[in-house]
Amino acid sequence: MVVPISRESLPECRVCGMLLDDLDALRGHLEAEHGVSGGGRAPGGPAPGDVSVF
């Protein structure tokens, strides 16, 4: 049985609006395309690994 995936359930890059398959893909995209990594926390920035704010 194939379950349709809705647009709302896909993670979206908040920098460029690209929809990705999963959070791992989103993390890779953010690092490769936008130079954003989860290696630390900028003052006032997201916690490491928190990609939901981008």
ABEGO torsion letter per residue (X at the ends): XBBBBBAAABBBBAAAGBBBABAAAAAAAAAAAAGBBAABBBBGBBBBGBAAAX
